[in-house]
Amino acid sequence: MRATPLAAPTGSPSRKKQLKLDDDLDTECPSQKQARSGPQPRLPPCPLPLSPPPAPVRAPAVTTASRLGPYVLLEPEEGGRAYRALHCPTGTEYTCQVYPVCESLKVLEPYSRLPAHKHVARPAEVLAGAHHLYALFPRPRGDMHSLVRRRRRLPEPEAARLFCQMAAAVAHCHQHGLVLRDLKLRRFVFTDCERTKLVLENLEDACVLTGPDDSLWDKHACPAYVGPEILSSRASYSGKAADVWSLGVALFTMLAGHYPFQDSEPALLFGKIRRGTYALPRGLSAPARCLVRCLLRREPAERLTASGILLHPWLRENLTPSVPSRAHLWEADQVVPEGPGLEEVEAEEGEREVGLYG
């Protein structure tokens, strides 16, 4: 099979599904994505949890161990459109994301807009076929969601070091006109075995802005992380402020071991989010409590910006955390569910998010 590399960045992985490989990879370079404009579909009133709209059917299944230029595509990863891939000349493993070639512009434009950053993953290589686009990312060493699910809650110094990397990735994207949307712990993955270095795994859902106005119309988010303004009747909302709210949910979860807003019934969950009331866990330092409150504010205009987060004292100082007793770990009505060990969890990256709060 003929492989035609496209100019592309370097970085991390994503998620899954099955399809046939192109018989031949062509040299046609994919076009680029455009910013959303005009009203988008409103959030439908349905009894199911809010989630990103299902991806369109991509294509039939790929044959195991299919050849793609210098790569061999192995088994598909559960729950999406990604495959484990092996680079034959070096034996390096990658995650191969497969998209219809008609989505080339949408997939690649965020990377062309965004300067390289150490906390934002970029594809190591992009190959174009007659019908599909293949983006190859280095495989990660687990993700933040799996780490929190395993550890329950993180000590403040560790949480501060990791959250600072997450906020830096989001701030970099915002500064260069990208709204990320659908932010959650699972989207931040580790690049080292020690699990100390994080990157945003990809820019798959990013919206490219055409100017300073970051207003969005589409109601697109993960249920546990969705901001109250997305659930309101407002026609539009600030995309950057919605990203900051999601960061606030992520930080709360890292420190508490459970989501700030949870319920088995979506209607009740969304009601809690609209009210914006939550209980901070005991034992948190004053600066940590302050930062969480600065992110989880009902009014988007009152939240810190992503760049402002990096200036907060909690991230700039080496705090000595107050260690809570184990009794406090179970005071909340729900916690991040128990599950297999981190290594086993990493093999289940396609697991549904709804199981985390249902």
DAMO-V612013 format. One record per helix or strand. SS is the DSSP state (helix for helix, strand for strand). FROM is the first residue (numbers start at 0). TO is the last residue. If there is no record, write none. Layout:
# DAMO-V612013
ss: (SS;SS)
from: (FROM;FROM)
to: (TO;TO)
This chain:
# DAMO-V612013
ss: (strand;strand;strand;strand;strand;helix;strand;strand;strand;strand;strand;helix;helix;strand;helix;strand;strand;strand;strand;helix;helix;strand;helix;helix;helix;helix;helix;helix;helix;helix;helix)
from: (4;65;70;81;91;100;116;119;124;131;142;143;155;177;184;187;197;206;214;222;227;236;238;265;285;299;305;312;325;341;352)
to: (5;67;75;86;99;112;116;119;127;137;142;150;174;178;186;189;199;207;215;224;230;237;255;274;294;301;308;315;329;345;355)
